[in-house]
């Protein structure tokens, strides 16, 4: 049977992974990459799968780190990215780091050697014509302006963003509820929609000094035009407007009553539920350009967050991503135009590994469709399934506005909690300790992935 080639736009991690999955199913691929004809502000070469910001794929610990688990899941699904990383890795302790130049060369040579693969250099500046059939758009955070505008026309002006205003996200189980409490301001809504963290006057002023004095991340030259809208102003910028600005803004204490003491708080940090599972909470109004080390140090001074663990830290940087919970189905298809699939960072995942993982799944989904089969999404307890669920359904739409959706790294917080409070150790049932939760979630994930891979398509 003759199969028409699939067009993939973008030669980064997502595009190359999608291509590899399709090729391995006997499906021809034409990969479109504009670098070599038109450069970006960040890339240095025209090589496929070029790593721009770092040479690390982060932790390779599959038992205790969610990205390490995702590495292992990708290996089990035949990931080209993980194959290339194994061949080109450099010493990095428990992390998986690579020689960037050799990594890109390996991926490109592997693809170009495949008889069903073609590489076309040049910008795709509009929505591909119907004659192309099914298409995967995997253009990443540096999507060309012309293609971004074309996507805007079919999705709507509010459904594509060009920068991240990211607030930190905290694992709920690490919050100290002997100091925190659940309450909505003036008991509106359900009356307990927010977690509240109180500050005294001295604590508040120390916090203001810390965030204004803390070292900030630098903008890249091409990021200096990122707009500071009033609704996403970095907290340190607000604080510089006056020492009381935050206490009358996102940290205002009015309408809140601390049940732990009769003393009225001078300021309150509010945390809002970020996912439907209720395992993650974001710090309301706390988008920031503080460096990560300063964020951890400063935010752990807030009463109730002394032992907080962060699923994501705050930031503000240029990006391009769509409002996936509204626009995509669980097969990564655009609901308005199902012949288009999106993959990689443009879907609202953050990081090289997560981008590659979404490309891998997009390729597998499309391959199954072309071969007349149906591939169900991976189980939500897997790293793959948790990411797909988060970007297409697990995020709480309306936790502010449609624009509340922000890119996310893989983390254990987007996976369902363990089903049981106890597990068997040396023949007896004992309570699961915190240190055992991540390894148990990883084991559950890999067991579920094995069952999923055994399912007939």
N, C-alpha and C positions, 0 to 999 in steps of 0.2 A: 504494500500500500504506500503510495506516495504521500508524504506529509509536507505541507507548506512550512517554510521556516518561520520561527517565532522571532519577532523583533524585541530586543531588550534595549532600553535607553539608559545609559549610564554604566561605566566600566569600573565602578568601585567594588566594595566588598559584596554588596547585595546583588549587583548586576552580574558579577562573575560567578557567584554561588548559584544564582538562578540558572545561568547558562549551563553550568556543569551538571546540574540535576537534570535538565532537559536533554542534554547531549547523552547522558548515561541511559536515557530511556529511548534512544534512537531518534530523537527529534532535532532537526536542524535549527541552528540559531544564527541570527545576524545581530551582533552587538554593536550598538552605536555609541561612540565616545568622541566628544568634541575636542578633548585635549589632543594636541598635535596639529590642530587647525585653529582652535580658539582656547586660550588658557583661562585659568581661574585665578583668583587672588591668593589662593593658598597653596595650590599644587606646584611642585618644582619640576616634574617630569611629565611625559605623556604615557607613562607606564600604567597598565591596568592594576587595580587593587593597590594603588600607592597609599602608604600611610603618611598622613600629613602631620598630625599633632604629637604622636608618640610611637615608639616601636613596641609597645607592650599591649598584650591582650588581657592584662590584669591577672588575677590569681588563677592558678591551674588546680587548686584544691577542690576536687569535686565533692568532697564530703562536707566541707564547712563554708564554702563560698558559692553563691548562686551562679556567678559567671563561670567558675570552674565546673559546676554541674552542666552548664550550657555547653562548655567545651566538649565534655564527654558525650552529651546527647548529639552534638553535631558530628563528632567522630563516628558514632554509631549509625548516622544517616549518610555517611560517605562524603563529608564536607571537604571540598578542595581547599578551603581556607585553613582548616586544621591540618590537612596533609602538608600544605606548604609551610605552615608554622613549625611542624615537627622537623622538616628538612632544614629549615633556615634559622632555627632557634639559637639564641645566645644565652649565656649564664645570667640568671635573674632571680635566684632564690626560688621561692615557691610560685613566682609569676611566670607567665609564658611570654617571653619577649623574643623578637626576631631581628635579623639583619634586614632592615627595610628595603634596601635595594635588591637584595637577593630574593626576598619574599615576592616582590612585585614581578621580578624576572621569572620566577618559578611559575607563578599563576599564569602569566602571559604566554610563556612557552608551552605550558600544558594545554591551554585552550587552543592556541594556534596550531598545535600538532594534531588536533582532532579533525578528522575529515569532514565532519558536519558543521564545523564552526567557521564563521566569517566575521571579520572585524571591519567596520566602516567608520572612518574618521570624518567628523563633521557634526555641526550642531543640528539637533532636531528642535525646531523653534515653534512648532505648533502641535496640536493634538494629531496623532497619526491618522491617516485616512482609513476608512473601513476596509480598503483593499489589503491593508496589512493584517487584518484579522486580529487575533488576540495579541496584546502588547503588555509588557511589564515595564513600568516606569520606575527606575531605581536611581534617580539623579541625585539624591542626597541633599545635604544642607547647602550646597553651592549650586543648586539648580539654576540654570541660565535664566536671565530676566525674561527673555521672550517665552520660554516654555512655562515659566511660573505664571506669566500673565495669561497664557492659554489655559492653564489649569484653573486659574481664577474665574475665567469666563464660564466654565462648565460647572464649577462647584459653588460659586458665590463668593462675594468679597469678604465675608466674615469667616470663611472656612479654610483659609490659607494664611499662615503667619510667617513673618520673615525675621523674627527674633524670639529668643526665649527670655521671659522674665520669670525665673525659677525660684520658688520658695523651698526651703528645706523640708524634707519629709522624714518623719520619725516613726519607729516601730512602737505601736501603742503599748506593747507588753513591757517596754523599758521605761515608761513614765511612772513616777512616784505619786500614787493617788492619796498618799497621806498628806500631800501638799496641794495637789491638783484636784479639781472637781468638775463635774459635768453640769453645764447650765447654758442656756441661750440668754443673750442680753434681754432683759425685761421678760424673761421666760417665754419669748415668742417661739413660734413653730412648735416643735415637740417639747420645748422647755429644757432640753438637755442635748442640744445638737453640737455643742462645742466643749472641748476640754480647756479649762481655764487655769493659768499659771500666774499667781499673784506676785507683785513686787512691792517692796517698801520704797519710800522716797530715796533712801540711800542706795538701795539696790538698783533702782531705776537710773539714778545719775551715774553710778558706776558703769552701768550698761551703755549709756549714751557716750561716756568717755571712751569706753572700749571700742565701740563700733566706729567712732570718728577717728580714733588713733590707729585702728587696726590696718594692717597692710592690705591694699586692694590688688586684685588681679588687673593686669594691663590689658587694654584693648589692642587688638591687632589693627594695623593701619586701616584695613578695609572694614573695620567694625566701628570706627569712630563716629559714623553717622547714625548709629542706632538711636532711635528716639526714646526719650524718657517721658512716656505718657503719665499723666497724674495717677492713673489706676495701677501702674506697675513701677512706681518710683522706688529705687533701691533704698533700703532703710537708712543707710549712712548718708545718702543725699538728703532725705527728709530731716534727719537729725541735724544736719548742718544748717538747716533753715532756722533752727532755734531749739533750745534744750527741751522745750515742752511740746514740740510738734508731734512726736509719737504718742505722748500721753493724751493728746486731744485727737489723735488719728487712730491707727490700727491697735494701739495699746490703751485706749481709753477704758477706765474702770467702771463707768456708769452702767447701771442696770444689772450689776453682778454682785452677788453676796457670797462671800467666802464662808462655807459651813464649818471650816476648821478653826475659825477665830472670829471674835467680835470686831477686830481691827479692820477698817476698810482699806483695801489695797490702793496704793498710789497709782499703779499701772497694772495692766493685765495683758499677758500674751495669750492669744486664743489659738487653739489648734482645731482644724476642721477635718472631718473624715474625708479621706482621699480615694478610697476604693470601696466597692460594695461589700467586700469581705470584712471591712471594719478593722483591718490589721494595721493600716497606715493612716497617719494624720499629718496634714501639712500646717506649717506655721503661717497663719493668715497675715498677708501683707509683708512678709519677710524676705522678698527677693533682694539679693545682695551681690555685690562684686567683691566682698571680702574673700581673701584666700581661704582655702578649705581648712588649713590648720587653725586659723584664727576663728573661723565659724565654730568649730568644735569646742575650742577653749572658751569662747565667749558665751555660746548658747548653753553650755553645761553649767554656767553660773546661775541660770534662771531657775528659781525654785521649782522642783519637780522634774528637772531635766539633768540632774547631776550625773545620772548613769545612762543617759539617753544614747541610743544607737540610731544612726541615720541611714535610711534607705537611699537618700539622695541629699546632697548639700545644695545651697542656693547658688544662683548665677544669673548672668545676663550676657548673652552673646548672640551673634548673628546666626540664624538658622532658617531653614525653610521646611515647614511640615504642615500637613493637612489635619483637619479635625476628624481623625479616623473614626472615633466612636459614632459619629453621625454619618460619615461618608462611605465607610467600607463595611463589607460583610465579613464573616469569619473565614472566607476564602481569599481575603485581601482584594476582592473585586470592588470597583467603584459601583455603588448601587445605581447611580444615574446612567452609567455606561459600562455594563459588566464585561465588555471585551477588554477593558483596561484594568490591569492589576497594578498595585503600588507595592514597593518593597524597600526596605532599608530605612534610613533616618527620616525620609519624607513621610513615613507612616506614623512617626512619633515614638520611635525607640531611640535610645541614646547609646552611642558607642560602636566601635568597629564590630565586636562580636555579635551584639544584638542586631546590627544591620545585616551582617552576613547571614545570621539565623533566619531573618525574615525573607531574605532573598532565597535561601535554601527552600523554605516552605512555599514561597510563591512559585518557584520552579516545579516543585513536586505537585502542588495543587494543579497547575496548568498541564503538566505532563499527564496526570491522571485523567483530566477532562478530555484531552486530545485523544487518549487511548480508549475513551468510552467508559471510564471508570469513575468512581466517586471516592475521594479521599476525605475522611472526616478530620476535623482539627485534632491535634494531639490532646491527650487528657490535660485538664487544667492543673493537675498536680505536677506535671512536668514543667521544666523551664520554658520549653517551646510553647506549651499550651497556656502557661500563665502569661507570657508576653502577648500572644495572640488575643487572649481574653481581655487583657488590660487595655490594649489599643483599640479593640473593636467592641467591647462591652463591659469590661470590668471597672472602667473609670466612671465616676459619678457625674453624669451630664447634668449641668446646672448647679454644681457646687459653688457657683458664682455665676458665670455666664458660659456660653458655648466656648469662649476663649479660655476657660479654666483648664482645659486639657493641655498638658505639657509633656514633653518627651521624658521617658523613663528608662533607666537601666534595669536589667534583670536583677531581682532581689527576692529573698525568701518571703518578704511581706506581700508580694502579689500572688503567692501560692496559698491555697487553703490551709488553715491550721490542721494539725494532726488530729485524726478522728478520735483518738483515745488519750486519756491522761496518764495511763500506765503502759508499760511494756515489759516483756519477759527478760529477766537477767538471771542467768545461772539457775534456771528452772523455777523462778518465782516472779510474781508480778510486783513491780516497784514503780513509784511515781517517776515520770520522765523529767529529768533534770534539764535546766536550760541549755547546758553544754551539749546535750544529746539531741536537741530538737532539730538542728540543721542536718546532722548525719542521717537522722531518721527520715527527714523530708527528702533528702537526696536518694536514699534507698527506695523510698516510695516512688519517687519520680522515675528512676531507672527501671524499676519493676513494671510500672505503668507504660513506659515507653516500649519495653520489650513486648508487652501484650498488644500495644497499638501497631507495632511493626509486623506482628503476626496476623493482624486482621486482614482478611481478603479485601482487595480494593474493588 
